[in-house]
Amino acid sequence: MLKPSLTIRALQKHIKEVDHQPEKKLQVVLKLMEEIGELSEEINNELTHGLTDKIKTNIKHELYDVIHFVNHIANIYDIDLEEAILEKDSINDIRYKRNRSENND
């Protein structure tokens, strides 16, 4: 069971415990693509019909599904997502010439 003070590392560990199928790499990637499609449909619904509580809930759930399968893929390749996020964000700081002060996280 996940706790409210969730970290990326804790979520990744939880997903590995409940859904780890390294032998199904392609299927997991295809599932991620499916979930991104479902998220896109919900955003299109919002653009067409306006934001309702139901659409917002659906977007929230689809975002989790996307995060779930991103974590699943990271687990298949034994990638620490917290480390990857910090590394890539640092690269993007340089690439996009972001100027951040230490106090402005």
Z-matrix of the N, CA and C atoms (Angstrom, degrees):
N
C 1 1.455
C 2 1.531 1 109.37
N 3 1.305 2 116.01 1 132.23
C 4 1.458 3 121.22 2 179.76
C 5 1.525 4 110.45 3 -78.75
N 6 1.325 5 115.49 4 150.91
C 7 1.461 6 121.73 5 -179.78
C 8 1.529 7 109.63 6 -105.29
N 9 1.333 8 117.53 7 153.55
C 10 1.474 9 120.82 8 -179.66
C 11 1.527 10 113.83 9 -58.28
N 12 1.325 11 118.40 10 -29.20
C 13 1.468 12 120.76 11 179.05
C 14 1.524 13 110.02 12 -87.68
N 15 1.279 14 115.86 13 52.42
C 16 1.458 15 124.66 14 -173.35
C 17 1.526 16 112.34 15 -68.77
N 18 1.314 17 115.64 16 137.04
C 19 1.459 18 121.48 17 171.14
C 20 1.525 19 107.89 18 -111.62
N 21 1.301 20 115.64 19 163.92
C 22 1.466 21 119.63 20 176.46
C 23 1.525 22 109.80 21 -60.84
N 24 1.318 23 115.99 22 -42.68
C 25 1.464 24 120.12 23 -179.07
C 26 1.537 25 110.96 24 -61.98
N 27 1.335 26 117.14 25 -41.21
C 28 1.472 27 120.74 26 179.16
C 29 1.521 28 110.55 27 -66.18
N 30 1.325 29 117.11 28 -40.46
C 31 1.461 30 119.73 29 177.89
C 32 1.521 31 110.59 30 -63.71
N 33 1.320 32 116.89 31 -43.79
C 34 1.460 33 120.52 32 179.99
C 35 1.529 34 110.48 33 -61.41
N 36 1.314 35 116.98 34 -41.89
C 37 1.467 36 120.97 35 178.27
C 38 1.526 37 110.74 36 -63.92
N 39 1.330 38 116.54 37 -44.12
C 40 1.468 39 120.96 38 178.88
C 41 1.532 40 111.09 39 -59.71
N 42 1.323 41 116.55 40 -46.41
C 43 1.466 42 119.78 41 -178.96
C 44 1.517 43 110.50 42 -64.38
N 45 1.314 44 117.55 43 -36.52
C 46 1.467 45 119.95 44 176.95
C 47 1.530 46 110.85 45 -63.78
N 48 1.327 47 116.32 46 -35.84
C 49 1.469 48 120.12 47 179.62
C 50 1.523 49 112.38 48 -71.31
N 51 1.324 50 117.52 49 -35.39
C 52 1.468 51 119.82 50 -174.98
C 53 1.522 52 114.06 51 -98.81
N 54 1.336 53 117.42 52 -18.57
C 55 1.467 54 119.34 53 -174.48
C 56 1.524 55 109.63 54 -155.51
N 57 1.318 56 116.04 55 83.07
C 58 1.469 57 120.20 56 179.31
C 59 1.519 58 108.27 57 -128.33
N 60 1.335 59 115.15 58 108.70
C 61 1.456 60 120.94 59 -177.90
C 62 1.530 61 109.68 60 -134.40
N 63 1.328 62 116.57 61 72.71
C 64 1.468 63 119.01 62 -176.45
C 65 1.529 64 113.66 63 -61.86
N 66 1.315 65 116.75 64 -22.53
C 67 1.466 66 119.72 65 178.93
C 68 1.533 67 112.22 66 -74.12
N 69 1.347 68 117.11 67 -7.65
C 70 1.466 69 121.37 68 -177.66
C 71 1.532 70 111.22 69 -115.55
N 72 1.315 71 116.67 70 43.31
C 73 1.470 72 121.03 71 -177.04
C 74 1.521 73 112.48 72 -52.25
N 75 1.317 74 116.51 73 -52.36
C 76 1.458 75 120.01 74 -176.33
C 77 1.524 76 110.78 75 -63.13
N 78 1.324 77 117.83 76 -43.04
C 79 1.456 78 121.03 77 -179.76
C 80 1.528 79 111.34 78 -62.25
N 81 1.336 80 116.44 79 -37.64
C 82 1.470 81 120.67 80 179.68
C 83 1.533 82 109.87 81 -67.34
N 84 1.316 83 117.34 82 -42.14
C 85 1.466 84 120.48 83 177.48
C 86 1.524 85 110.18 84 -64.19
N 87 1.319 86 117.11 85 -42.00
C 88 1.464 87 120.18 86 178.12
C 89 1.527 88 111.01 87 -63.92
N 90 1.321 89 116.83 88 -36.58
C 91 1.462 90 120.66 89 177.35
C 92 1.531 91 110.15 90 -65.54
N 93 1.331 92 117.66 91 -39.60
C 94 1.454 93 120.93 92 175.32
C 95 1.529 94 110.32 93 -59.05
N 96 1.307 95 116.60 94 -45.39
C 97 1.465 96 120.75 95 179.01
C 98 1.523 97 111.02 96 -62.06
N 99 1.317 98 116.96 97 -40.10
C 100 1.469 99 121.54 98 177.25
C 101 1.528 100 110.38 99 -60.93
N 102 1.333 101 116.32 100 -44.69
C 103 1.463 102 120.48 101 -178.95
C 104 1.526 103 111.20 102 -66.72
N 105 1.324 104 117.85 103 -36.30
C 106 1.463 105 120.72 104 176.08
C 107 1.531 106 109.44 105 -64.26
N 108 1.321 107 116.27 106 -38.87
C 109 1.462 108 120.43 107 175.72
C 110 1.522 109 112.03 108 -61.63
N 111 1.337 110 116.96 109 -42.66
C 112 1.459 111 120.96 110 178.42
C 113 1.523 112 111.18 111 -65.62
N 114 1.324 113 117.48 112 -38.21
C 115 1.462 114 121.11 113 175.55
C 116 1.526 115 109.95 114 -62.66
N 117 1.318 116 116.62 115 -43.53
C 118 1.465 117 121.05 116 178.12
C 119 1.522 118 111.47 117 -60.65
N 120 1.322 119 116.96 118 -39.86
C 121 1.472 120 120.85 119 177.82
C 122 1.524 121 111.03 120 -61.93
N 123 1.317 122 116.77 121 -42.19
C 124 1.466 123 120.00 122 -179.79
C 125 1.529 124 111.20 123 -67.17
N 126 1.316 125 116.97 124 -38.96
C 127 1.465 126 119.75 125 177.16
C 128 1.522 127 109.80 126 -66.50
N 129 1.316 128 117.34 127 -38.94
C 130 1.468 129 120.87 128 175.00
C 131 1.524 130 110.61 129 -62.47
N 132 1.333 131 117.63 130 -40.48
C 133 1.473 132 121.18 131 176.57
C 134 1.525 133 110.00 132 -59.33
N 135 1.325 134 116.87 133 -42.56
C 136 1.466 135 120.51 134 179.30
C 137 1.521 136 110.57 135 -64.06
N 138 1.319 137 117.06 136 -41.36
C 139 1.461 138 120.05 137 179.68
C 140 1.525 139 111.48 138 -67.16
N 141 1.327 140 116.73 139 -31.84
C 142 1.459 141 121.82 140 -178.60
C 143 1.523 142 112.37 141 -82.94
N 144 1.327 143 116.93 142 -43.27
C 145 1.472 144 121.46 143 -170.82
C 146 1.522 145 113.95 144 -110.84
N 147 1.304 146 117.74 145 -6.83
C 148 1.457 147 120.57 146 -174.88
C 149 1.517 148 109.82 147 89.87
N 150 1.311 149 115.01 148 162.53
C 151 1.463 150 120.07 149 -177.21
C 152 1.524 151 110.06 150 -82.25
N 153 1.310 152 115.42 151 115.88
C 154 1.458 153 121.45 152 174.43
C 155 1.520 154 107.98 153 -109.66
N 156 1.322 155 116.19 154 166.83
C 157 1.466 156 119.62 155 176.95
C 158 1.519 157 110.66 156 -59.35
N 159 1.335 158 116.93 157 -40.39
C 160 1.471 159 121.00 158 -179.20
C 161 1.522 160 111.09 159 -64.43
N 162 1.316 161 116.82 160 -45.43
C 163 1.469 162 120.01 161 179.68
C 164 1.527 163 110.01 162 -64.31
N 165 1.331 164 117.70 163 -41.85
C 166 1.468 165 120.45 164 179.06
C 167 1.528 166 110.47 165 -62.45
N 168 1.334 167 117.24 166 -41.20
C 169 1.470 168 120.97 167 177.12
C 170 1.519 169 110.28 168 -63.55
N 171 1.321 170 117.11 169 -42.57
C 172 1.465 171 120.67 170 178.61
C 173 1.525 172 111.17 171 -62.50
N 174 1.345 173 117.29 172 -41.83
C 175 1.463 174 120.85 173 177.42
C 176 1.526 175 109.67 174 -61.47
N 177 1.332 176 116.05 175 -44.86
C 178 1.469 177 120.93 176 179.25
C 179 1.525 178 110.91 177 -57.75
N 180 1.326 179 116.73 178 -44.71
C 181 1.466 180 120.48 179 -178.37
C 182 1.522 181 111.66 180 -69.81
N 183 1.321 182 117.25 181 -38.44
C 184 1.468 183 119.90 182 178.24
C 185 1.524 184 110.81 183 -67.55
N 186 1.339 185 117.75 184 -36.40
C 187 1.463 186 120.08 185 175.71
C 188 1.524 187 110.49 186 -60.57
N 189 1.330 188 116.03 187 -42.14
C 190 1.472 189 117.63 188 177.07
C 191 1.522 190 110.60 189 -61.76
N 192 1.331 191 117.11 190 -44.40
C 193 1.467 192 119.41 191 -179.48
C 194 1.521 193 111.31 192 -57.95
N 195 1.338 194 117.07 193 -40.99
C 196 1.470 195 121.14 194 177.55
C 197 1.530 196 109.61 195 -62.55
N 198 1.332 197 116.47 196 -47.23
C 199 1.462 198 120.47 197 179.19
C 200 1.524 199 110.82 198 -60.71
N 201 1.331 200 116.32 199 -39.42
C 202 1.465 201 120.51 200 179.35
C 203 1.526 202 110.67 201 -57.68
N 204 1.318 203 116.49 202 -50.43
C 205 1.464 204 118.78 203 -175.41
C 206 1.526 205 112.67 204 -74.67
N 207 1.335 206 118.69 205 -27.58
C 208 1.464 207 120.23 206 171.77
C 209 1.532 208 109.13 207 -63.27
N 210 1.325 209 116.07 208 -44.42
C 211 1.471 210 120.10 209 177.06
C 212 1.518 211 111.31 210 -63.02
N 213 1.315 212 116.65 211 -41.34
C 214 1.470 213 120.75 212 179.96
C 215 1.529 214 110.07 213 -59.85
N 216 1.321 215 116.52 214 -44.00
C 217 1.473 216 120.41 215 179.03
C 218 1.526 217 109.91 216 -64.71
N 219 1.322 218 117.29 217 -43.00
C 220 1.469 219 120.11 218 177.65
C 221 1.523 220 110.41 219 -58.89
N 222 1.325 221 116.90 220 -41.42
C 223 1.465 222 120.44 221 178.65
C 224 1.521 223 112.11 222 -64.23
N 225 1.309 224 117.03 223 -39.95
C 226 1.466 225 120.45 224 178.45
C 227 1.531 226 110.38 225 -57.32
N 228 1.326 227 116.53 226 -39.18
C 229 1.465 228 121.52 227 -177.09
C 230 1.526 229 112.92 228 -97.87
N 231 1.330 230 116.55 229 9.02
C 232 1.462 231 122.49 230 178.62
C 233 1.534 232 110.94 231 53.59
N 234 1.333 233 115.21 232 49.74
C 235 1.460 234 122.64 233 178.60
C 236 1.521 235 108.42 234 -107.01
N 237 1.314 236 116.54 235 126.58
C 238 1.450 237 122.97 236 176.11
C 239 1.533 238 106.93 237 -80.91
N 240 1.331 239 116.21 238 110.54
C 241 1.460 240 119.48 239 -175.56
C 242 1.524 241 113.03 240 -66.82
N 243 1.323 242 118.41 241 -34.89
C 244 1.467 243 118.94 242 176.73
C 245 1.529 244 109.77 243 -59.47
N 246 1.312 245 116.62 244 -46.14
C 247 1.462 246 121.25 245 178.26
C 248 1.531 247 110.72 246 -62.72
N 249 1.322 248 117.16 247 -43.19
C 250 1.460 249 121.62 248 -179.28
C 251 1.530 250 111.44 249 -62.98
N 252 1.337 251 116.36 250 -40.23
C 253 1.458 252 120.83 251 -179.96
C 254 1.524 253 110.35 252 -63.94
N 255 1.322 254 116.37 253 -47.36
C 256 1.463 255 119.82 254 -179.73
C 257 1.527 256 111.63 255 -63.31
N 258 1.322 257 116.14 256 -42.44
C 259 1.466 258 121.15 257 -179.98
C 260 1.521 259 111.17 258 -63.08
N 261 1.334 260 116.04 259 -49.04
C 262 1.467 261 120.00 260 -176.02
C 263 1.526 262 111.35 261 -70.37
N 264 1.336 263 117.37 262 -34.89
C 265 1.456 264 119.62 263 178.05
C 266 1.529 265 110.30 264 -64.54
N 267 1.327 266 116.69 265 -37.98
C 268 1.456 267 120.93 266 176.97
C 269 1.528 268 110.65 267 -64.20
N 270 1.314 269 116.69 268 -42.02
C 271 1.471 270 121.28 269 176.61
C 272 1.527 271 109.85 270 -61.40
N 273 1.346 272 116.42 271 -43.02
C 274 1.464 273 120.03 272 -179.24
C 275 1.525 274 112.04 273 -67.22
N 276 1.333 275 117.25 274 -31.56
C 277 1.469 276 119.79 275 174.80
C 278 1.520 277 110.36 276 -56.63
N 279 1.315 278 115.75 277 -44.03
C 280 1.465 279 120.88 278 -179.79
C 281 1.527 280 110.36 279 -73.17
N 282 1.312 281 116.30 280 -47.58
C 283 1.467 282 121.51 281 -176.69
C 284 1.527 283 111.88 282 -59.26
N 285 1.333 284 116.53 283 -42.91
C 286 1.459 285 120.68 284 -175.73
C 287 1.529 286 112.36 285 -102.41
N 288 1.340 287 114.43 286 12.96
C 289 1.467 288 121.80 287 176.55
C 290 1.530 289 111.63 288 50.29
N 291 1.332 290 114.71 289 44.28
C 292 1.466 291 119.78 290 176.60
C 293 1.516 292 107.92 291 -76.54
N 294 1.278 293 115.92 292 132.66
C 295 1.460 294 121.18 293 -179.35
C 296 1.513 295 107.86 294 -114.03
N 297 1.317 296 117.06 295 101.54
C 298 1.453 297 122.20 296 -178.39
C 299 1.515 298 109.36 297 -112.43
N 300 1.308 299 115.28 298 141.66
C 301 1.455 300 118.52 299 172.53
C 302 1.522 301 107.93 300 -88.77
N 303 1.304 302 117.28 301 160.15
C 304 1.470 303 122.09 302 -179.53
C 305 1.516 304 111.79 303 -60.35
N 306 1.318 305 118.43 304 -30.36
C 307 1.467 306 122.30 305 -177.62
C 308 1.516 307 112.57 306 -87.25
N 309 1.306 308 118.13 307 -3.52
C 310 1.451 309 122.17 308 -176.42
C 311 1.508 310 110.47 309 -110.79
N 312 1.334 311 116.96 310 68.67
C 313 1.466 312 121.80 311 -178.66
C 314 1.474 313 107.26 312 -77.14
